[in-house]
C-alpha cells in the first residue's frame, strides 16, 4: 500500500496588504503550528519518500519548519503546485517515480481538501471523514492509504483516510517549551 500525506500550508500573514499572495509569509501561529506538525509527524514515524512543495513563500516556510524533524527527506519545490486544483494535483501525483512508496504534498486549499475528499470517497472512519469534509484548515494533515500498485493508477475512491490531524489538536498535546524547537 502506498501512502499520501496531504498538508495544507500553515497559517499565513496578511500584515502587508501590498504583498502578492504568492509571497505571503507565515504568521507567528503558523510558525508554531508547522513546528508542532513536524514533531507530530516524526513521533508518528511518518517519513515520506519525497516532499512535493508549492513554491509559494508560505508553503516553503511550512516545509522549512517541518524538515528538521524529517531530516534527509528529499524535496521538490514546484511552481505548478501553487493554487493547483485537485485535477492538477492528481496529475502530478500520477507522475511520481514508481520507487516512491509515500509522498508528502504541501499545498493550498481548495485543491488539497478537494483532492483528499475525492481520493478517500467515504473510505475511512466516519468521524474523521466528517471533519475532513467540514474544513481542511491551515496546517492540517490528512494521511491517506492508497490501494494502488502504481502512481498512474491513482483515481477517485482508491484511498482510505487513515488520519486527519489539525494544529489545534496538537496544541493540547504539546509539551511546555515547544516553541524552542
trRosetta pair geometry for C-beta under 8 A, 3 or more apart (Angstrom, degrees):
i j d omega theta_ij theta_ji phi_ij phi_ji
1 145 5.2 1 165 -171 132 101
1 146 6.4 151 -174 65 76 52
1 147 6.5 -32 -122 -93 93 49
2 101 5.5 -152 -120 -170 72 56
2 102 6.4 173 -171 -80 70 54
2 103 8.0 14 171 4 111 90
2 145 7.7 140 79 -164 45 52
2 146 4.3 -27 72 62 93 114
2 148 5.9 -35 23 63 122 90
2 151 7.4 150 -133 -82 174 72
3 48 7.6 -134 96 -106 102 79
3 101 6.8 34 22 139 84 80
3 102 4.1 -7 66 -111 94 106
3 103 7.8 177 94 27 59 54
3 143 6.8 -11 -171 -171 106 88
3 144 7.1 151 -159 80 56 51
3 145 5.9 -30 -103 -106 76 56
3 146 6.8 -168 -83 11 23 90
3 162 7.8 -34 -134 14 102 149
4 93 7.1 9 -115 -139 132 141
4 102 7.1 -163 -73 -151 31 67
4 103 5.7 -8 -120 62 70 89
4 105 7.0 -6 -170 5 95 109
4 119 7.3 -60 61 166 149 167
4 143 7.6 157 83 -157 51 43
4 144 4.5 -16 63 63 99 103
4 146 5.9 68 -11 -37 105 120
4 159 6.9 -55 35 -117 123 137
5 41 7.7 55 -150 -125 152 123
5 46 6.2 99 -89 -177 142 127
5 48 5.6 -108 20 -65 127 126
5 102 7.0 48 -11 174 98 104
5 103 6.9 -154 33 100 76 46
5 104 4.2 -21 73 -108 118 72
5 105 7.0 164 85 22 62 62
5 141 6.3 -17 -169 -164 92 103
5 142 7.5 158 -157 81 43 51
5 143 5.7 -12 -105 -105 72 71
5 144 7.8 -173 -76 23 27 74
6 105 5.5 -14 -112 65 64 99
6 107 7.6 -44 -159 34 84 101
6 112 5.2 153 175 -164 113 96
6 115 6.5 -180 -119 89 149 115
6 116 5.2 -144 63 -74 159 106
6 141 7.1 151 80 -155 51 51
6 142 4.5 -6 58 57 104 100
6 144 6.8 32 -4 -3 107 115
7 37 7.1 116 -141 164 127 147
7 62 7.1 179 133 147 121 136
7 66 7.8 27 162 -66 169 166
7 104 6.4 7 3 -173 118 95
7 105 7.1 170 29 84 72 48
7 106 4.8 -25 78 -104 104 75
7 107 7.8 121 77 22 57 57
7 112 7.6 -78 81 -151 21 146
7 139 7.7 -19 -172 -160 89 30
7 140 7.4 -174 -143 92 54 41
7 141 4.9 -11 -99 -102 84 81
7 142 7.9 -163 -70 26 42 62
8 106 7.8 120 -135 -156 8 62
8 107 6.9 -49 -114 79 53 55
8 108 6.9 75 -144 -127 83 23
8 109 5.7 8 -127 -38 132 95
8 112 5.0 179 -81 77 85 158
8 113 7.3 13 -69 -49 129 85
8 136 5.7 134 -35 144 141 99
8 137 7.0 -176 69 106 144 32
8 138 5.6 -119 119 -126 114 38
8 139 6.5 -41 83 3 86 19
8 140 5.4 26 31 48 110 78
9 12 6.8 27 122 -49 122 105
9 26 7.7 -139 166 -88 101 98
9 30 7.7 10 149 -157 81 123
9 54 7.4 -71 -52 48 122 123
9 56 7.4 -70 -62 86 159 118
9 58 4.5 83 165 128 147 100
9 59 4.5 -93 -84 -86 122 65
9 61 7.8 68 -158 62 110 86
9 62 4.6 -150 -140 -27 70 147
9 106 6.2 84 -75 173 70 96
9 107 7.2 -92 -27 122 90 12
9 108 6.4 -7 8 -86 112 66
9 138 6.4 -35 92 -149 61 90
9 139 7.4 -29 128 -65 30 52
10 26 5.3 26 88 -128 110 123
10 29 7.8 -166 168 114 105 68
10 30 3.6 127 130 -164 104 83
10 31 7.0 144 116 -55 152 24
10 33 4.7 159 -138 81 115 112
10 34 4.2 -84 -38 -54 149 96
10 37 7.4 -154 -77 8 108 136
10 58 7.1 -142 61 179 66 94
10 61 7.5 -94 48 102 110 98
10 62 4.7 161 3 -104 93 102
10 65 7.5 -19 -1 54 148 142
10 138 5.7 77 -167 158 27 101
10 139 4.3 47 -113 -82 67 97
10 167 7.3 84 -127 -67 90 146
11 26 6.6 85 82 -155 57 80
11 27 5.5 -53 118 43 100 102
11 29 4.9 -3 61 92 146 103
11 30 3.6 -139 63 -71 69 92
11 33 6.3 89 6 22 98 143
11 138 4.5 115 -73 109 60 148
11 139 6.3 -30 -24 -28 75 116
12 24 4.6 63 171 130 132 119
12 25 6.7 154 -152 96 83 29
12 26 5.7 -81 -108 -106 54 42
12 27 6.3 95 161 -14 19 85
12 30 6.0 64 -67 -70 32 162
12 58 4.2 -44 -91 -108 118 145
12 138 7.3 -140 -5 -136 73 148
13 16 7.3 51 121 12 109 82
13 24 6.0 -168 63 -175 67 91
13 25 5.3 3 27 74 119 78
13 26 6.5 73 -19 134 92 16
13 27 4.0 131 -78 -71 81 84
13 30 7.4 -113 -40 15 73 136
14 17 7.2 35 169 -84 78 64
14 24 7.2 -5 -86 -140 49 131
14 27 8.0 -28 8 -59 61 126
15 27 7.4 131 -24 -102 109 102
16 19 4.1 76 98 -22 112 112
16 24 7.8 -172 57 -115 97 73
19 23 5.1 -129 -174 88 98 106
19 24 5.5 119 121 -84 131 67
20 23 4.7 74 62 14 87 107
20 24 7.7 -128 93 -34 47 74
21 24 6.0 -30 -158 -12 37 114
21 56 7.7 -41 131 -139 74 127
22 55 7.9 2 -165 102 107 84
22 56 5.0 -125 -152 -121 61 87
22 57 6.8 100 145 -3 55 89
22 82 6.3 13 -117 -155 97 146
23 56 7.7 -116 -55 -160 24 74
23 57 5.1 58 -153 -13 36 137
24 56 7.6 1 46 173 78 109
24 57 6.0 177 66 65 36 118
24 58 5.5 -4 93 -43 85 117
25 57 5.5 -66 -85 139 54 127
25 58 6.5 145 -159 -83 18 74
25 61 6.1 89 -155 -45 72 161
26 30 3.5 -142 -165 102 99 129
26 31 5.1 131 117 -56 131 73
26 34 6.8 -50 -131 -15 162 136
26 58 5.6 124 -64 -136 70 79
26 61 4.7 -149 -13 115 113 141
26 62 6.8 135 -73 -64 131 70
26 65 7.8 -32 18 -15 168 142
27 30 4.9 99 48 7 63 107
27 31 7.3 -123 100 -6 33 88
28 31 5.8 -54 -151 32 32 110
28 32 6.6 27 154 -13 65 105
29 32 5.8 -57 -150 39 34 110
29 33 6.0 33 154 -20 69 109
30 33 5.7 -54 -141 39 30 111
30 34 6.2 32 159 -21 65 105
30 58 7.2 -58 177 -153 154 101
30 61 7.6 53 130 111 121 124
30 62 7.4 -78 172 -86 103 87
30 138 6.8 -54 -108 146 97 131
30 139 6.8 -160 -134 -63 66 117
31 34 5.9 -52 -146 33 28 111
31 35 6.6 28 155 -17 61 106
31 61 7.5 -65 -94 158 80 115
31 65 6.1 -176 -151 -95 64 155
32 35 5.9 -58 -154 36 31 111
32 36 6.4 31 151 -19 66 107
32 178 7.6 84 -159 110 92 106
32 179 6.1 -37 -114 -105 101 89
33 36 5.6 -55 -148 37 33 113
33 37 6.2 32 154 -20 67 105
33 138 7.4 82 101 120 161 91
33 139 4.1 -37 146 -130 134 157
33 167 3.8 -18 -141 -130 113 147
33 170 7.5 119 -142 63 67 128
34 37 5.7 -53 -146 36 31 111
34 38 6.5 36 153 -21 63 103
34 61 7.3 -129 -52 129 173 78
34 62 4.8 -150 -115 -140 128 63
34 65 3.8 74 119 85 123 136
34 66 5.8 -98 178 -48 88 84
34 139 6.6 -116 -68 -120 59 103
35 38 5.7 -52 -151 33 31 113
35 39 6.6 31 152 -17 64 104
35 65 5.2 -82 -65 172 67 112
35 66 7.8 -151 -97 -79 29 50
35 178 7.0 148 117 156 120 95
35 179 7.5 105 76 -125 157 43
35 181 4.5 144 -170 74 127 141
36 39 5.7 -57 -152 37 32 111
36 40 6.2 34 150 -21 67 106
36 167 6.1 102 75 -143 133 85
36 170 4.3 130 157 129 127 138
36 171 7.3 -26 -128 -72 166 50
36 174 5.8 -63 -118 -86 114 121
36 178 6.6 42 -89 160 86 141
37 40 5.4 -50 -144 36 34 114
37 41 6.3 37 156 -21 66 103
37 66 6.1 -41 95 -101 97 110
37 139 6.0 -157 -44 -173 138 90
37 141 6.1 143 -152 -33 117 127
37 165 7.7 152 -122 105 87 116
37 167 6.6 -60 -55 -93 102 85
37 170 6.8 -139 -72 -23 56 169
38 41 5.9 -52 -147 34 29 110
38 42 6.5 27 155 -16 63 106
38 65 6.2 -143 -26 129 137 70
38 66 3.7 -174 -85 -134 102 56
38 67 7.3 -52 -124 14 131 26
38 68 6.6 55 166 58 149 77
38 69 3.7 144 162 21 95 135
38 70 6.8 -114 -149 -14 89 92
38 181 7.7 153 72 160 122 148
39 42 5.8 -58 -151 38 31 110
39 43 6.2 30 154 -19 67 109
39 69 5.7 -138 -77 -103 38 152
39 170 7.9 131 70 -167 104 131
39 174 7.9 91 75 -117 149 86
39 178 7.4 -88 -9 -151 164 112
39 181 6.8 -102 -56 -108 119 151
40 43 5.7 -58 -146 38 29 111
40 44 6.2 20 158 -12 65 111
40 141 7.7 179 97 28 130 148
40 165 6.5 -158 157 128 153 157
40 170 5.5 -84 -58 -111 134 130
40 173 7.9 78 -96 90 104 134
41 44 5.9 -63 -146 42 28 106
41 46 4.2 -82 -162 64 81 119
41 47 7.9 128 155 -67 98 48
41 66 6.8 39 27 -162 143 109
41 69 6.2 116 69 115 98 127
41 70 6.4 -23 111 -64 130 111
41 141 7.3 -160 -76 -129 102 169
42 45 7.7 38 179 -71 31 26
42 46 7.5 -76 -59 49 22 77
42 69 4.0 -110 -40 178 128 106
42 70 6.7 -139 -76 -66 88 63
44 163 7.9 68 -155 -131 156 179
46 70 7.9 -49 102 -98 79 115
46 104 8.0 96 153 -81 110 115
46 143 7.0 -111 -110 -104 130 129
47 70 6.3 163 -124 -141 69 91
47 73 6.7 -157 -166 -78 73 115
47 102 7.6 98 94 78 49 141
48 51 6.1 110 80 -70 133 68
48 70 7.3 9 33 -161 82 141
48 73 5.9 65 70 -147 79 135
48 102 4.5 -128 -131 120 65 100
48 103 5.6 67 -164 -146 124 12
48 104 3.9 -153 2 -23 161 92
49 73 7.6 140 150 -144 11 90
49 74 7.8 -13 150 40 56 98
49 99 7.7 -178 -171 117 152 72
49 100 4.1 180 92 -144 147 82
49 101 5.8 124 -38 42 133 64
49 102 5.1 134 -5 60 89 67
49 103 6.5 -40 52 -75 91 55
50 73 6.8 158 -119 177 24 87
50 74 5.1 -31 -118 77 82 94
50 75 7.2 153 -170 -96 71 28
50 76 6.5 19 173 -1 118 104
50 96 7.8 177 51 -144 133 107
50 100 5.7 -46 8 -125 112 136
50 103 5.8 -16 66 -120 85 76
50 104 7.3 -151 101 33 43 76
51 63 6.1 135 146 -133 146 119
51 67 7.7 -105 12 -94 163 91
51 70 7.5 101 -49 110 130 148
51 73 5.5 74 -20 132 104 119
51 74 7.2 -171 25 96 75 45
51 75 4.5 -21 68 -110 104 79
51 76 7.2 178 89 27 56 64
51 103 7.7 140 -103 -169 28 62
51 104 4.4 -23 -111 73 77 110
51 105 7.8 168 -161 -82 56 27
51 106 6.6 15 -176 -5 103 108
52 75 7.9 165 -83 -159 21 60
52 76 5.4 -17 -112 67 64 102
52 78 6.0 -13 -169 11 89 130
52 81 6.5 154 149 -71 100 150
52 92 6.9 144 180 144 159 129
52 103 6.3 11 -1 -177 108 111
52 104 7.1 178 26 89 64 54
52 105 4.8 -11 66 -111 105 73
52 106 7.2 -178 90 25 54 66
53 59 5.3 165 -176 143 87 108
53 60 6.2 107 146 -91 130 55
53 62 7.8 -175 -142 71 115 96
53 63 4.7 -22 -110 -52 150 149
53 75 5.9 -1 3 -168 122 107
53 76 7.0 162 25 81 74 48
53 77 5.2 -35 78 -106 99 61
53 78 6.9 138 70 20 44 77
53 81 7.1 -177 134 69 21 155
53 105 7.9 -180 -77 -156 39 42
53 106 4.6 4 -117 55 76 112
53 107 8.0 -171 -147 -65 38 60
54 59 4.0 78 61 44 95 168
54 60 7.7 -105 89 -41 63 71
54 77 7.7 1 118 -158 16 68
54 78 6.7 -58 -109 72 35 72
54 79 7.8 63 -162 -128 62 21
54 81 3.8 -128 -90 103 75 106
54 82 4.8 121 -165 -74 111 59
54 84 7.4 -155 -97 5 112 105
54 106 6.4 -115 13 104 82 75
54 107 4.9 105 -34 -116 120 65
54 108 6.3 23 -29 -20 169 97
55 59 7.4 33 36 68 9 120
55 60 6.7 21 -159 -53 36 115
55 77 4.9 87 -96 166 78 97
55 78 6.2 -135 -35 82 94 21
55 79 4.5 -22 17 -83 141 59
55 81 7.1 129 -2 51 70 94
55 82 6.0 -57 49 -46 80 115
56 59 4.9 78 64 13 89 104
56 60 6.8 -164 87 -7 41 90
56 82 4.9 124 -43 -114 103 105
56 108 7.2 47 24 -54 152 124
57 60 5.8 -62 -145 41 28 109
57 61 6.1 27 158 -19 66 110
58 61 5.7 -50 -141 38 31 112
58 62 6.4 39 153 -25 62 102
59 62 5.5 -46 -148 31 34 115
59 63 6.5 35 152 -16 64 103
59 81 7.5 -146 133 109 172 120
59 82 7.8 -146 12 -95 141 74
59 106 4.9 146 -163 127 99 106
59 107 6.4 10 -113 -105 142 28
59 108 7.1 -82 -62 -51 123 84
60 63 5.8 -54 -152 37 32 111
60 64 6.3 37 150 -25 65 107
60 77 6.4 25 -99 -122 104 123
61 64 5.4 -50 -144 33 33 117
61 65 6.6 27 158 -14 64 105
62 65 6.2 -65 -156 39 28 104
62 66 6.3 17 153 -12 66 114
62 106 5.7 -177 91 -168 126 138
62 139 7.6 -161 -130 -102 122 68
63 66 5.7 -65 -143 43 32 106
63 67 5.7 47 160 -43 70 105
63 75 6.4 101 179 -133 141 143
63 106 5.6 -159 -64 31 97 165
64 67 5.9 -37 -137 14 24 120
65 68 7.6 -46 -174 14 31 101
66 69 6.1 -71 -176 42 54 106
66 70 6.2 13 142 8 87 117
67 70 5.7 -79 -139 57 38 91
67 71 7.0 83 159 -86 70 48
67 73 7.1 -137 -135 52 76 102
67 75 7.3 -41 -104 -51 124 139
68 71 6.2 8 -160 -65 36 92
68 181 7.8 162 78 166 138 97
70 73 4.4 -17 145 0 108 131
70 104 7.8 -15 -160 -10 170 160
73 104 7.3 30 164 20 148 130
78 81 4.7 82 89 -7 102 107
78 92 7.4 125 131 -144 162 143
79 82 5.9 -34 -170 3 51 115
80 84 6.4 54 146 -77 65 126
80 88 6.8 -144 162 172 97 123
80 92 6.8 160 107 -84 123 129
81 84 5.0 -69 -149 -4 39 132
81 88 7.9 176 -110 124 44 113
81 89 7.1 70 -131 -100 81 83
81 92 6.9 5 -83 -48 89 175
81 105 7.4 -159 -138 -167 137 97
81 107 5.1 -116 171 -104 107 108
81 108 7.8 139 148 8 79 92
82 108 7.0 47 -154 -3 43 135
83 108 5.8 -30 -85 69 41 148
83 111 7.2 133 177 -18 31 131
84 88 4.0 -121 -161 89 102 125
84 89 5.1 129 122 -55 123 82
84 92 7.4 -1 -176 -10 163 135
84 107 6.3 -63 47 -154 103 140
84 108 7.4 126 35 46 65 98
84 111 4.9 95 95 -137 63 167
85 88 5.4 92 54 14 68 99
85 89 7.0 -131 103 -3 33 95
85 110 7.4 7 -124 83 72 88
85 111 4.8 -148 -128 -101 22 98
85 114 7.1 -21 -169 66 73 142
86 89 5.6 -60 -144 42 32 111
86 90 6.0 36 157 -23 68 108
86 111 5.5 -177 -55 -151 51 65
86 114 4.1 -100 -52 106 128 108
86 115 4.2 176 -129 -70 87 71
86 118 5.7 100 -177 7 146 144
87 90 5.7 -53 -146 36 28 113
87 91 6.4 31 154 -20 63 105
88 91 5.6 -50 -147 35 33 114
88 92 6.5 35 153 -21 64 103
88 111 7.2 -43 56 -137 98 135
89 92 5.7 -52 -150 34 32 111
89 93 6.5 29 154 -16 65 106
89 105 6.8 99 -158 169 110 154
89 107 6.6 -103 -103 2 126 174
89 111 5.4 134 -27 169 132 114
89 112 7.3 154 -102 -87 166 48
89 115 4.8 -60 89 -81 140 147
90 93 5.9 -57 -148 38 31 109
90 94 6.4 35 153 -24 64 105
90 115 6.3 -173 -56 -128 85 105
90 118 7.6 -54 -72 94 131 140
90 154 6.4 -166 -160 118 83 115
90 155 7.7 67 -166 -108 129 43
91 94 5.7 -54 -151 31 31 115
91 95 7.0 24 154 -16 62 106
92 95 6.0 -65 -160 35 34 108
92 96 7.9 62 142 -51 60 79
92 105 7.9 121 98 -121 125 132
93 96 5.7 -13 -167 -26 48 113
93 103 6.7 178 -129 72 94 159
93 105 7.1 -57 -78 -61 107 144
93 151 6.1 -142 151 -168 69 109
93 154 5.5 -56 112 75 113 171
94 151 5.5 156 -144 139 32 88
94 152 5.1 70 -169 -114 90 46
94 154 5.3 -138 -84 45 78 112
95 151 7.1 -75 40 117 12 132
96 100 5.2 -93 167 60 115 133
96 103 6.0 -98 -113 -63 148 143
96 151 4.1 -176 52 -108 100 168
97 100 5.1 95 72 -9 85 104
97 151 7.9 72 60 1 19 145
98 150 6.0 -31 -119 -132 105 82
98 151 6.6 -138 -96 5 57 100
100 103 6.0 54 150 -64 130 92
100 151 7.5 28 68 -55 103 132
105 112 7.4 -179 111 -116 107 97
107 111 5.9 -65 134 86 134 119
107 112 4.8 167 78 -64 101 107
108 111 5.9 56 80 35 73 108
108 112 6.4 171 78 -13 22 108
109 112 5.6 -69 -79 42 60 97
109 113 5.1 32 -125 -5 99 114
109 136 5.6 165 -96 82 123 109
109 138 8.0 -102 -1 -75 122 63
110 113 5.6 -68 -161 50 59 109
110 114 5.4 52 148 -22 90 112
111 114 6.0 -65 -143 41 24 105
111 115 6.0 25 162 -21 65 110
112 115 5.9 -58 -149 35 25 111
112 116 6.5 26 155 -19 62 106
112 136 6.0 -163 101 138 99 149
112 142 7.9 158 163 20 97 120
113 116 5.8 -54 -151 33 31 112
113 117 6.5 27 155 -16 65 107
113 132 7.4 168 -150 -180 82 77
113 135 7.7 -60 -123 -172 144 32
113 136 3.3 -162 -93 13 106 142
114 117 5.7 -54 -147 38 34 111
114 118 6.2 31 157 -18 67 108
115 118 5.9 -59 -146 39 29 109
115 119 6.2 25 159 -18 65 110
116 119 6.1 -61 -146 37 26 108
116 120 6.3 4 166 -1 64 112
116 132 5.9 -124 126 -168 127 126
116 136 6.6 138 33 -96 142 141
116 142 4.5 51 -128 78 138 170
116 144 6.7 -161 -136 -55 77 133
116 161 7.4 64 178 -97 99 106
117 120 6.5 -69 -143 46 24 95
117 121 7.5 82 157 -71 55 46
117 132 6.4 168 -81 136 79 111
117 133 6.3 94 -111 -97 119 72
118 121 6.5 10 -174 -59 32 88
118 156 4.8 -76 174 -112 88 91
118 157 7.8 -69 166 -31 57 56
119 144 5.6 33 115 -168 135 157
119 146 7.4 -53 -175 -100 121 94
119 154 7.5 -28 -118 -171 108 95
119 156 6.7 -114 -91 -125 32 41
119 157 7.4 -136 -171 -17 29 16
119 158 6.5 -57 -159 56 75 73
119 159 3.8 25 151 19 98 135
120 123 5.1 -140 -175 53 70 81
120 124 5.5 -24 -167 -7 127 123
120 129 6.8 -157 126 -112 135 98
120 132 7.3 35 48 103 150 165
120 144 6.1 -121 -67 -124 98 113
120 157 7.8 8 135 -115 14 34
120 159 4.8 -65 -80 94 56 100
120 160 6.3 87 -133 -131 86 18
120 161 4.4 23 -126 -40 151 92
121 156 5.6 86 -55 171 133 83
121 157 3.8 -37 40 -91 152 72
121 159 7.6 117 16 53 82 77
122 129 6.2 63 -128 -156 45 154
123 157 7.0 105 -16 -156 124 62
123 159 6.6 167 68 101 125 50
123 160 4.3 -86 131 -107 111 70
123 161 6.7 147 92 7 65 75
124 128 5.6 -78 138 79 119 120
124 129 5.3 146 76 -59 103 101
124 160 5.1 143 -71 -177 84 69
124 161 3.2 -27 -67 53 171 89
124 162 6.9 -111 -123 -53 116 29
125 128 4.2 71 74 14 103 109
125 129 6.6 -176 86 -12 50 86
125 161 6.9 -100 32 93 73 104
126 129 5.5 -55 -142 38 32 114
126 130 6.3 35 158 -22 66 104
127 130 5.8 -53 -151 33 30 112
127 131 6.7 30 151 -18 63 104
128 131 5.6 -53 -150 35 35 112
128 132 6.3 36 152 -19 67 106
128 161 5.4 -173 118 126 123 129
128 163 7.3 -112 -140 -143 147 21
128 164 4.7 144 -164 20 99 117
129 132 5.6 -53 -148 37 32 113
129 133 6.3 30 154 -17 65 108
129 161 5.9 159 -79 36 76 151
130 133 5.8 -55 -145 39 30 110
130 134 6.3 35 154 -27 64 106
131 134 5.7 -53 -147 30 30 113
131 135 7.7 -57 178 49 58 68
131 164 5.6 163 90 103 120 140
131 166 7.8 -124 169 -27 126 121
132 136 6.5 25 -156 -78 63 89
132 142 6.3 69 -116 -104 121 126
132 161 6.3 -115 -28 -122 155 154
132 164 5.2 -118 -67 -112 97 158
136 140 5.5 -146 -170 68 62 138
136 142 7.2 -45 -129 -34 112 121
137 140 4.9 103 61 -30 70 120
137 166 5.5 52 50 -139 121 117
137 167 7.3 -107 105 22 119 95
137 168 7.9 19 80 -5 158 106
138 167 7.6 -19 100 2 70 132
139 166 7.0 83 94 -163 91 60
139 167 4.1 13 115 -39 138 124
140 164 6.9 11 177 -176 112 80
140 165 6.8 175 -154 90 69 45
140 166 4.5 -25 -103 -105 99 70
140 167 6.9 -100 -72 -13 57 75
141 163 7.4 0 111 112 94 103
141 164 7.3 180 91 -146 53 41
141 165 5.1 -4 57 58 96 91
142 161 6.5 -61 -165 -134 102 95
142 163 7.3 165 -156 89 39 60
142 164 5.1 -2 -108 -106 74 83
143 161 7.6 100 74 -164 56 55
143 162 4.5 -64 105 69 100 104
143 163 4.0 24 36 48 117 99
143 164 7.5 -143 22 -65 70 45
144 159 4.2 1 178 -173 116 134
144 160 6.8 148 -159 66 66 38
144 161 6.0 -36 -102 -99 76 48
144 162 6.5 171 -106 8 19 91
145 159 6.4 145 75 -158 44 72
145 160 4.7 -16 59 57 99 96
145 162 5.1 88 -21 -48 98 122
146 154 6.7 -30 -155 -109 139 91
146 158 5.8 33 -156 126 80 98
146 159 5.0 -34 -96 -97 67 83
147 158 5.3 -136 57 -174 83 75
147 159 7.2 -170 9 -89 78 30
147 160 7.3 68 -29 -15 102 100
148 151 7.0 100 121 -94 138 25
148 153 4.2 174 -146 83 113 116
148 154 5.8 -56 -50 -74 170 60
148 158 5.5 41 -51 165 104 137
149 153 6.6 59 45 11 67 149
150 153 5.0 100 68 -7 79 103
151 154 5.7 -15 -173 -21 54 115
153 158 6.9 158 131 -135 90 163
154 158 6.2 -151 -142 64 46 145
155 158 5.5 89 59 -17 63 124
161 164 6.2 -6 -177 -41 119 107
165 169 5.7 -118 -159 68 77 135
165 170 6.9 69 166 -48 114 101
166 169 5.2 99 62 1 72 102
166 170 7.8 -146 101 -3 43 88
167 170 5.5 -61 -155 36 43 111
167 171 6.8 59 149 -38 71 92
168 171 5.5 -32 -155 6 41 120
169 172 7.0 -56 -167 31 36 101
169 173 7.1 16 145 -2 64 116
170 173 5.4 -70 -149 50 44 106
170 174 6.0 63 151 -50 75 96
171 174 5.9 -42 -151 5 28 117
174 178 4.4 -56 -179 -26 114 159
175 178 5.8 131 65 -61 64 96
177 180 5.2 -16 170 7 86 120
178 181 6.1 -4 178 -26 61 109
